[in-house]
């Protein structure tokens, strides 16, 4: 062989030999490694950690529980534009390569060599699936080899659409969101199907670096990444120039609060969570359970707004208490110092009551820093409530000065005013009296401040709102709405009360002598209630009230029961008043309608009991009808006359309640389609203040709620049951001109009722 040829062939042979050795080595590695690759069962039987989600009855998401935000979506339900954006951003040749994109690897290698270092990656969507499900994120050649081998195995066992579906559901995209469906809700509050092109491109840019391109944390970098994705979509022909330009111009609205829910129903959500966890304790937060409650979004929002307004109105009546706290501003260098946000981190927003740090304060204006870097100026009417606490003579530990933490609120014209976190608590509950489905529940003023659910957990004295059950018991004992009872002072020795001598009084200290039972309830006369209880028998009434759902042990058999000295919860009160609303049937309130699994198969469903089933009858239908009639008088000319006057309807019924020393204020009432109860008080019981009766402090919340939910509901009344007869009632200035009686004890005619003072105050 010529020397020249030899020198030419030897290098070629050497290279070929090395290549053969490499191929042989690779074959050995493959033969040893491939059989030991993990099973793909985790992919073929994909079971992601899907959180527990809670919904309203009309399908609105109100909360979720779980470490990961995830919403699994079928590939066929993913909009084409979303798929195209993902391919443009991550793997344009996804449907052409076999798991590893050789052209992409060579292109990345070339770019990195020219760039003098590692600048561009070449992982395919399949490789990312392999890494996310099976491998760590360490950057080693061994891990990359396993990744490539797993990719080949995945491609040989799954279709391209299956692989893309896994990727779309599994990839982490920031804000605790796993998968694009979850990210759509986390960042935009929308389902995938409703996203615009600009929003799709923003999401598609996240997988490369969720923290770096997070539009909540880094909006500028997120915007640049979005522009890159749109440009690639345009270059690949997925969108035309017009779509490209329009998407670039669209302003995106990003959700800032990752815990934001479309409905204010935190107490409902927590109740639903507890019910689901008790029923399905295993993997309750990872198996994708869907809990559908009975609440209706509009009803819930109406209740939430009514309760907050009622508490804030009460709080304003009792004056501004001063600064909430103080922080040290000695090290603050400017009004935009980042440390100001750190000083505010322990003070959470309470909806629109936002914490702010006072930077400067005098009698004419206050400058304050609020979270996010905004410095607001408060002056004029916005200062009125706090003027006394700006003065130098104000108590030092409450005075508004530099470093004080205050609460501010923006009005309809975007003017800021000083407000404060109320100290009082409240509860509101509304239900359908026909089957007990809860329509709205607000367990307190602010769930983040106090998670104690006052609807179900707060045992409080009901005061005069308990009187209707005393009266109902009296009807069973033969009394009638026309029965005359003396409204005069009465006293009892300790032997009768069970404790100490008792001399009860009417609220206003006035006594009007003999009056009908109907008038006495409308005017909430304590002396009449006590005499009725005494005549009916306390043991009988203690047992009788259990028909309405009350616990006998919470209502000791003493005459103080007549004034509501026992203990109830708002949940019990709604249950009890529903009996009057539905014609005498005991219903069982419930808040969870059904629980579904991740495939929407029903696992559990409520079986409500419905009014009309005679086996559920609690009281005689005639009793319920007469009580309904008397309770409507309470809202027409009695202590709750404000209700009918405000709502302009005559089918409202209910009763105010105020306890001794104004510690608790109540209004419980109903219309035929909805029963509701409002309560206000302090967690550590103390007086709400003089004049803070049920009609003043609690009734406005009930009225505000009913104004919303009864807007288009026609008036309706209970049908008159058999066994009642009507007798003319002469001389009655207020109330019906005829009175109804049980047929078996109706008088031939009624004597004129004794004259009484017709002046009725909205008090108990």
Buried (B, 14 or more C-beta within 10 A) or exposed (E): EEEEEEEEEEEEEEEEEEEEEEEEEEEEEEEEEEEEBBEBEEBEEBEBBBBBBBBBBEEBBBBBBBEBBBBBBEBEEBBEBBBBBBBBBBBBEBEEBEBBBEEBBEEBEEEBEEEEEEEEEBBBBBBBBBBBBBBEEEEEEEBBBBBBBBBBBBBEEBEBBBBBBBBBBBBBBBBBBBBBBBBBBBBBBEBBEEBBBBBBBBBBBBBBEBEBBBBBEBBEBBBEBBBBBBBBBBEEEBBEEEBBEBBBEBEBEBBEEEEEBEBBBBBBBBBBBEBBBEBBEEEBBBBBBBBBBBBBBBBBBBBBBBBBEBBBBBBEEEEBBBBBEBBEBEEBEEBEBEEBBEBBEEBEBBEEBBBBBBBEBEEEBBBBBBBEEEBBEBBEEBBEBBEBBBEEEBEEEBBBBBBBBBBBBEEEEEBBBBBBBBBBBBBBBBBBBBBBBBBBBBBBBBBEEEEBBBBBBBEBBBBBBBBBBBBBBBBBEEBBBBBBBBBEEBEBEEEBBBEEEBEBEBBEEEBBEBBBBBBBBBBBBBBBBBBBBBEBBBEBBBBBBBBBBBBBEBBBBBBBBBBBBBBBBBBBBBBBBBBBBBBBBBBBBBBBBBBBBBEEEEBBEBEBBEBEEEEBBBBBBBBBBBBBBBBBBBBBBBBBBBBBEBBEBEBBBBBBBBBBEBBBBBBBBBBBBBBBBBBBBEEEEEEBBEEBBBBBBBBBBBBBBBBBBBEEBEEEBBEEBEEBBEBEBEEBEBBBEBBBBBEEEBEEEBEEBBEBEEEBBBBB
